[in-house]
């Protein structure tokens, strides 16, 4: 995966603020590869990923226009660990192929790879540093309810399906605190960017 370009994996629990932080890095000219965005691409109509999902879960998982009903799928898999694992077996390889392709093409002094489920996988070794966007679980819950309009029970299930905050912190080399005023995020990102340019992009 673009062997000569340092890679920082940006991770965090659901609704922790990963997209906001990634956008700040992008403003600084850092290439950002977001596996959530890739996951939407690989399930577009005509792609093998969508075909495999339909084979696994049935056509009722589709909207009337043939696109994937992501909300219905999410409700289905987050309440059933076996179904969630079946979905991951379909999506993860397809996402990985596209991630590799993008990593080779975008260049940059270093790259930010947004991988929400890093703590749930064994892929830490693929990256030079782990950057965690951290906030308390209760704050995640409130943001998730406000953002996605899901029920509290579903939101709790979504949080429970992920690694604990403590486990994510144990994997992190760097932490961005997103528990308070969002206006403080750009300065945190800028400081890290300057560090990465010195410590990663300058290495032989």
Secondary structure, 3 states (H helix, E strand, C coil): CCCCCEEEEEECCCCCCHHHHHHHHHHCCCEEEEHHHHHHHCCCCCCHHHHHHHHHHCHHHECCCCCECHHHHHHHHHCCHHHHHHHHHHHHHHHHHHHHHHHHHHCCCEEEEECCCHHHCCCHHHCCEEEEEECCHHHHHHHHHHHHCCCHHHHHHHHHCCCCHHHHHHHCCEEEECCCCHHHHHHHHHHHHHHHHHHCCCCC
